[in-house]
Amino acid sequence: MNILCILISSFLCILCFPKFSLWWISFVALIPFFFALENAKTSLKQIFYGILWSVFFGCGMGYWVYSTLINYYEVPFAKAVLFFILCLICPIILIYGSFTFFYRFLYKDSLFFYALVVPSVWVLAEYLKELIPFMIPWGGLGYALIPFSGFIQIADIVGAYGVTFIVVMVNSLLWCFLHRMRTIRTSGGANKILLPLILSFLLIAIPVIYGKYKLNAMNNVIGNLYEENHDTHAVLIQGNFSLKERWSGMGFYHRVSRYLEMTGKGKDIGERVIIWPETTLNSSSKLNDKLFMEMMRFIGKNSLLISGGLKQDKDAGDVYNCAYFISGQGHLSRYDKHILLPYSETSPLIDLLDTYYSAPSEFKPGKTTVSIKTPIGRVGTSICFEILYPGFVRRSVKDGAQYLVNISNDSWFGDSPMPYAHLDGSRMRAIENRRFLLRASNSGISAIISPVGKIIRQSRLFVQQRVDGKFVKLDQMSFYTKYGNLVLYGAILFLLIVLIQMIIKD
């Protein structure tokens, strides 16, 4: 029975995310998991259930990694299986295995435990994904609520971890209610039984009420700026060149010409921002002043082109994954990627992946400023998976970024849930910081995202496509941008209270 509950819970959690996106399940998906944990008769069994849940959840969420290794990296079968187990499943076991251990260690049949301790342990365990170099912070339950636009607006106060905290708290309180219903004769009265249910209702209702208010307020602010003609034209270019075309060393000028053709000349037009995907300008030896000057003349004086590219330090031999800021007014600046993708751009533990054509196997982490000043406002830029790091993107907005840009290449993942999950990460960052976000990906999904997380325009997967739309630059900072992940400090405080109580009783 317990193992069946573990399987059901992990399956329900998977259904919460793309491509299913059954967000409402997230409020009950963990209940069978908690049932199994509390029904376990020994600590060993409880830890086993935690590991089992991690394996099921990891395989269901990350199966695309195996396909990517076989079809795109062209890794042999045995090596792909080894990578999948060591670099995906084992880290997930570490995260949720830790949660299971502390669930057992701190357990107490009290409202304080279910309402605050359980979600605190969960979000702190998930925060480890940001801290440990061989992990990526994806798969948090808070992201499953992105389609629930009324609820998710509270992220501008509590951030993604705060949303996850609320979702886990609802699950935990509902389990507390069901648990007490089972023991109604000894639980002490109806008020004690119903309180977890009432709290669960309020935890959903209050964010929805706030969300409706915030949606109206933000839409009014943005609408007024549009009416006052403070908008800027955004052009996203999705080239959809295959990985072999991009890294075989052939056709660099052909690809650049195609991007310029899709962009269009910038004569007699208003202010516009053009976004090209990650590593478009990927041949350092061919990037020179003459090429940049030709691109500046082509796009026009009122345009800013932000393009992914590579930069090589010839003296040190270091290679940077970067974004070039090419202004029609003759300005050229650069952002170097700070957070490198484990096992693809850097090898934190072991090197399991081979070099892919001329693609560098190792990059150097950048040290450039997190927001870039341009003739068309200050820009907070992230490259690929950097968008999944809330604190990193928040820093760029706190540093003055008026809009956000994410350039990526998701073609590695095929038509899997990952491009959609990556897009949801971008939507969460837009809501947290109340900024427009312009996202260009080589094969999609490219999108213009509003500060309330709404997709204004988006491309289809695996097509050459140009996406046009309007956005406005914003200066006001959200509560989350100003103060960050206060929920994590709260989680630490709640756990300290429990630990102090345990020490005093002993």
C-alpha positions in Angstrom: 0.0 0.0 0.0 2.8 2.5 0.9 4.7 1.8 -2.3 1.5 2.3 -4.3 1.1 5.7 -2.5 4.6 6.7 -3.4 4.0 5.8 -7.1 0.7 7.7 -7.1 2.2 10.8 -5.5 5.2 11.0 -7.9 2.9 10.5 -10.8 0.6 13.3 -9.7 3.6 15.6 -9.2 4.7 14.9 -12.8 1.2 15.7 -14.1 1.5 19.2 -12.6 4.2 20.2 -15.0 4.4 20.5 -18.8 3.2 19.0 -21.0 0.3 18.0 -18.9 0.2 21.2 -16.7 -2.6 20.1 -14.5 -1.7 22.8 -12.0 -4.6 22.1 -9.6 -3.2 18.7 -8.8 -0.2 20.3 -7.1 -2.4 21.1 -4.0 -3.0 17.4 -3.3 -0.1 15.6 -5.1 2.0 15.2 -1.9 -0.7 13.8 0.3 -0.1 10.1 -0.7 3.6 10.7 -0.1 3.0 12.0 3.4 0.7 9.1 4.1 3.4 6.6 3.2 6.0 8.4 5.3 3.9 8.4 8.4 2.8 4.8 7.8 6.4 3.6 7.7 7.2 1.6 10.7 10.9 2.2 10.8 13.3 5.0 9.9 14.9 2.8 7.3 11.6 2.2 5.5 10.8 5.9 5.6 14.1 6.8 4.0 13.5 4.0 1.4 10.2 5.6 0.5 11.9 8.9 0.1 14.4 7.4 -2.3 11.7 5.6 -4.2 9.7 8.8 -4.6 12.8 10.6 -5.8 13.6 7.9 -8.4 10.0 7.9 -9.8 9.8 11.7 -9.9 13.2 12.1 -11.4 12.6 9.6 -14.2 9.2 11.1 -15.0 10.5 14.7 -15.0 13.9 14.1 -16.6 13.5 11.3 -19.0 14.3 13.7 -21.8 17.9 13.9 -20.6 18.5 10.4 -21.8 17.0 11.1 -25.2 19.1 14.3 -25.4 22.3 12.3 -24.7 21.6 9.7 -27.3 20.1 11.8 -30.1 22.0 15.1 -29.8 25.3 14.5 -27.9 25.5 11.1 -29.6 26.7 9.5 -26.3 26.9 5.7 -26.3 24.1 3.8 -24.5 26.1 2.7 -21.4 27.5 6.2 -20.9 24.1 7.8 -21.3 22.6 5.5 -18.6 25.5 6.2 -16.3 25.1 10.0 -16.8 21.4 9.7 -16.2 21.8 7.9 -12.9 24.8 9.8 -11.6 23.9 13.3 -12.7 20.1 13.4 -12.6 18.7 10.6 -10.3 21.3 10.7 -7.6 21.1 14.5 -7.0 17.3 14.2 -6.8 17.6 11.4 -4.3 19.9 13.7 -2.3 17.4 16.5 -2.2 14.2 14.6 -1.4 16.1 12.0 0.7 17.2 14.8 2.9 13.6 16.0 3.2 12.5 12.5 4.2 15.2 12.3 6.9 14.3 15.6 8.5 10.6 14.8 8.2 11.3 11.8 10.4 13.8 13.5 12.7 11.6 16.6 13.4 8.2 14.8 13.4 5.5 15.8 15.9 1.8 15.5 15.4 1.1 19.2 15.8 -0.3 22.0 13.6 3.0 23.8 13.8 4.8 20.8 12.3 2.4 20.4 9.4 1.9 24.1 8.7 5.4 25.4 9.0 8.0 22.7 9.6 7.2 20.5 6.6 7.1 23.3 4.0 10.3 24.8 5.6 12.2 21.6 5.2 10.9 21.1 1.6 11.9 24.6 0.3 15.3 24.5 2.0 16.0 21.1 0.4 15.0 22.5 -3.0 17.2 25.6 -2.4 20.2 23.2 -2.3 19.8 23.0 -6.1 21.0 26.6 -6.4 23.9 26.1 -4.0 25.4 22.8 -5.3 27.3 23.2 -8.6 26.2 19.9 -10.2 22.5 20.7 -9.7 20.0 22.9 -11.6 17.0 24.5 -9.7 14.2 23.1 -11.8 11.1 21.1 -10.9 10.0 23.2 -8.0 6.3 22.7 -7.2 5.7 26.5 -7.3 6.4 26.6 -11.1 3.4 24.2 -11.6 1.1 27.1 -10.6 2.2 29.3 -13.5 -1.1 28.7 -15.5 -3.1 29.7 -12.4 -2.6 33.4 -13.1 -4.7 34.7 -10.2 -2.7 32.7 -7.6 0.8 33.0 -9.0 0.9 36.9 -8.8 1.9 36.6 -5.1 5.4 35.6 -6.4 6.1 39.4 -6.5 6.1 39.2 -2.7 7.3 35.7 -1.8 9.1 34.6 -4.9 9.1 31.1 -6.4 10.2 29.5 -3.2 7.4 31.3 -1.4 4.9 29.8 -3.8 6.4 26.4 -3.3 6.1 26.9 0.5 2.4 27.7 0.2 1.7 24.7 -2.1 3.5 22.3 0.2 1.8 23.8 3.2 -1.6 23.2 1.7 -0.6 19.6 0.9 0.7 19.1 4.5 -2.4 20.7 6.1 -4.8 18.6 4.0 -2.9 15.5 5.1 -3.1 16.7 8.7 -6.9 17.1 8.3 -7.3 13.6 6.8 -5.0 12.1 9.4 -7.0 13.6 12.2 -10.2 12.5 10.6 -8.9 8.9 10.8 -8.3 9.4 14.6 -11.4 11.5 15.2 -12.2 9.9 18.5 -8.9 10.8 20.1 -8.2 14.1 18.3 -9.9 16.4 20.7 -12.9 18.0 19.0 -14.2 19.4 15.7 -12.4 22.7 15.9 -9.0 20.9 16.0 -10.0 18.8 13.1 -11.4 21.5 10.9 -8.6 24.1 11.5 -6.2 22.6 9.0 -8.9 22.5 6.3 -9.8 26.2 7.0 -6.2 27.2 6.8 -5.8 25.3 3.5 -8.7 27.2 2.0 -7.3 30.6 3.2 -3.8 29.8 1.8 -5.4 29.5 -1.7 -8.1 32.2 -1.3 -5.8 35.0 -0.1 -3.2 34.8 -2.9 -6.1 34.6 -5.5 -7.7 37.8 -4.0 -4.3 39.5 -4.0 -3.6 38.3 -7.5 -6.8 39.7 -9.0 -6.0 43.1 -7.4 -2.4 43.0 -8.7 -3.5 41.9 -12.2 -5.7 44.9 -12.5 -3.1 47.3 -11.1 -0.3 46.1 -13.4 -2.5 46.1 -16.4 -3.5 49.7 -15.7 0.1 50.8 -15.3 1.2 49.1 -18.5 -1.9 50.2 -20.4 -1.2 53.9 -19.5 2.4 53.6 -20.7 1.2 52.2 -24.0 -1.3 55.0 -24.4 1.4 57.6 -23.7 3.6 56.0 -26.5 6.3 54.8 -24.2 6.4 51.4 -25.8 9.3 49.8 -27.6 9.1 47.4 -30.5 10.6 43.9 -29.8 11.8 41.6 -32.5 12.7 38.0 -31.6 14.5 36.0 -34.3 14.2 32.2 -34.1 16.7 30.8 -36.7 16.0 27.1 -36.0 19.5 26.0 -37.2 20.4 22.5 -36.3 23.1 21.8 -33.8 25.4 20.4 -36.5 24.8 23.5 -38.7 25.7 25.7 -35.7 28.8 23.9 -34.6 30.2 22.2 -37.7 32.3 25.3 -38.4 30.6 25.9 -41.8 28.2 28.6 -42.9 28.8 31.2 -40.2 28.3 34.1 -42.6 25.3 32.4 -44.1 23.6 32.1 -40.7 24.4 35.7 -39.8 23.0 36.9 -43.1 19.8 34.9 -42.6 19.4 36.4 -39.1 19.9 39.9 -40.6 17.4 39.2 -43.4 14.8 38.0 -40.8 15.5 41.1 -38.7 15.0 43.6 -41.5 16.7 47.0 -42.0 16.1 49.7 -39.5 15.3 52.7 -41.7 12.7 55.2 -40.5 11.5 53.1 -37.7 11.0 53.9 -34.0 12.9 52.4 -31.1 13.3 48.6 -31.3 15.1 45.9 -29.5 16.2 42.8 -31.5 17.0 39.5 -29.8 19.0 36.7 -31.4 19.4 33.4 -29.6 22.3 31.9 -27.6 25.7 31.4 -29.4 24.5 32.8 -32.7 27.8 34.7 -33.2 29.7 31.6 -32.3 32.9 32.0 -34.2 35.3 34.2 -32.3 37.8 34.3 -35.1 35.3 35.9 -37.4 34.0 38.5 -35.0 35.8 41.8 -35.7 35.2 45.5 -35.8 34.2 45.4 -39.5 31.5 42.9 -39.0 30.1 44.7 -36.0 30.0 48.0 -37.9 28.2 46.4 -40.8 25.6 45.0 -38.3 25.2 48.5 -36.7 24.5 50.2 -40.0 22.1 47.5 -41.0 19.9 47.6 -37.9 19.6 51.4 -37.9 20.3 54.1 -35.3 17.2 53.5 -33.2 17.8 49.8 -32.8 19.6 47.6 -30.3 20.6 44.1 -31.2 21.3 41.6 -28.4 22.8 38.5 -29.7 24.2 35.4 -28.1 27.8 34.6 -29.0 31.3 33.5 -27.9 34.2 35.5 -26.8 37.7 34.1 -26.6 40.6 35.6 -24.6 43.5 34.9 -26.9 46.1 35.5 -24.2 44.6 33.2 -21.5 42.7 30.9 -23.9 39.5 31.3 -21.9 36.2 31.1 -23.7 33.1 32.9 -22.6 29.4 32.2 -23.5 28.2 35.8 -23.9 25.6 38.2 -25.1 26.7 41.1 -27.4 24.9 44.4 -27.1 25.2 46.0 -30.6 23.7 49.5 -30.8 22.8 51.2 -34.0 24.4 54.3 -32.5 27.8 52.7 -32.5 28.0 51.3 -29.0 29.2 47.7 -28.3 29.2 46.0 -24.9 29.0 42.4 -23.6 27.6 40.3 -20.9 29.5 37.1 -20.0 27.5 34.2 -18.7 28.0 33.8 -14.9 26.3 30.5 -14.1 27.5 27.7 -16.3 25.5 24.6 -17.2 26.9 21.5 -15.4 28.5 18.9 -17.6 27.9 20.9 -20.8 29.8 24.2 -20.2 31.7 23.0 -17.1 32.6 19.7 -15.4 32.0 20.1 -11.7 32.7 16.4 -10.8 33.6 14.3 -13.8 33.6 14.8 -17.6 31.1 12.4 -19.0 30.2 14.3 -22.2 32.5 14.6 -25.2 33.2 17.7 -27.3 30.4 18.5 -29.8 32.0 19.5 -33.1 33.6 23.0 -32.6 31.5 23.8 -29.5 33.8 24.5 -26.5 33.8 21.8 -23.9 34.7 24.2 -21.1 33.7 27.8 -20.5 34.9 30.4 -18.1 32.3 31.9 -15.7 31.8 35.6 -16.5 32.4 38.5 -14.1 30.6 41.3 -16.1 27.9 43.4 -14.5 24.5 41.7 -14.2 22.7 44.5 -15.8 23.9 46.3 -19.0 23.4 50.0 -19.7 22.3 50.6 -23.4 20.8 53.5 -25.4 17.5 51.7 -25.0 17.4 51.3 -21.3 19.1 49.1 -18.8 18.9 45.4 -19.5 19.0 42.4 -17.2 20.3 39.5 -19.3 20.4 35.8 -18.6 21.7 33.0 -20.9 19.9 29.7 -21.0 19.5 28.1 -17.6 20.5 31.2 -15.7 16.8 32.2 -15.9 16.1 29.4 -13.4 18.1 31.1 -10.7 15.7 33.6 -9.0 18.3 35.4 -7.0 20.6 36.0 -10.0 17.8 37.6 -12.1 16.6 39.6 -9.1 20.1 41.1 -8.7 20.0 42.4 -12.3 16.7 44.2 -11.6 17.8 45.5 -8.3 20.9 46.9 -10.2 18.5 48.9 -12.3 17.4 46.6 -15.2 14.2 48.0 -16.8 13.4 44.9 -18.8 14.8 41.3 -18.9 16.2 39.3 -21.8 16.8 35.6 -21.9 18.7 34.0 -24.8 18.7 30.3 -25.1 19.1 27.2 -27.3 16.6 24.5 -26.3 17.0 22.4 -29.4 19.0 19.8 -27.3 15.8 18.8 -25.6 13.7 18.0 -28.6 9.9 18.2 -28.3 10.1 17.3 -24.6 8.5 19.1 -21.6 11.8 21.0 -21.0 11.3 23.9 -23.5 7.9 24.5 -21.9 9.4 24.3 -18.4 12.1 26.7 -19.4 9.5 29.1 -20.6 7.6 28.8 -17.3 10.8 29.7 -15.5 11.0 32.9 -17.6 7.4 33.7 -16.8 8.1 33.3 -13.1 11.0 35.7 -13.2 8.8 38.3 -15.0 6.2 38.1 -12.3 8.7 38.1 -9.4 10.4 41.3 -10.6 7.5 42.9 -12.5 9.4 43.3 -15.7 8.8 42.5 -19.4 10.9 39.6 -20.5 12.0 39.0 -24.0 13.1 35.5 -24.8 14.7 34.2 -28.0 15.6 30.5 -28.4 17.2 29.0 -31.4 14.5 26.4 -32.0 11.8 27.9 -29.6 10.0 28.7 -27.6 10.6 32.4 -28.1 8.2 34.7 -26.4 7.4 38.2 -25.2 6.2 37.9 -21.6 4.4 40.6 -19.6 5.1 41.5 -16.0 2.1 39.5 -14.9 3.5 36.4 -16.7 1.2 36.6 -19.6 2.6 35.5 -23.0 1.9 38.3 -25.4 3.5 36.7 -28.4 5.2 33.3 -28.8 6.8 31.1 -31.5 6.2 27.5 -32.3 8.9 24.9 -31.8 11.3 23.9 -34.5 10.4 26.5 -37.1 12.2 29.6 -38.5 10.1 32.4 -37.1 10.1 36.1 -36.3 8.1 37.3 -33.3 7.1 40.9 -33.1 5.5 42.8 -30.2 5.5 45.8 -27.9 6.9 46.2 -24.4 7.5 49.0 -22.0 10.5 49.7 -19.7 9.6 49.8 -16.0 11.5 51.2 -13.0 9.4 50.4 -9.9 10.7 47.4 -7.9 8.5 44.7 -6.4 8.7 43.7 -2.8 10.5 40.5 -3.8 13.1 42.5 -5.9 13.8 44.7 -2.9 14.0 42.1 -0.2 14.6 38.8 -1.9 13.8 35.3 -0.6 12.6 36.2 2.9 10.7 32.9 3.0 14.1 31.0 3.2 15.1 33.0 6.3 11.6 32.3 7.7 12.1 28.6 7.0 15.4 28.5 8.8 13.8 30.3 11.8 11.0 27.8 12.0 13.5 24.9 12.1 15.6 26.6 14.7 12.5 27.0 16.9 11.8 23.2 16.6 15.4 22.3 17.3 15.6 24.5 20.4 12.3 22.9 21.6 13.8 19.5 21.2 17.0 20.4 23.0 15.1 22.0 25.9 12.9 18.9 26.3 16.0 16.6 26.3 
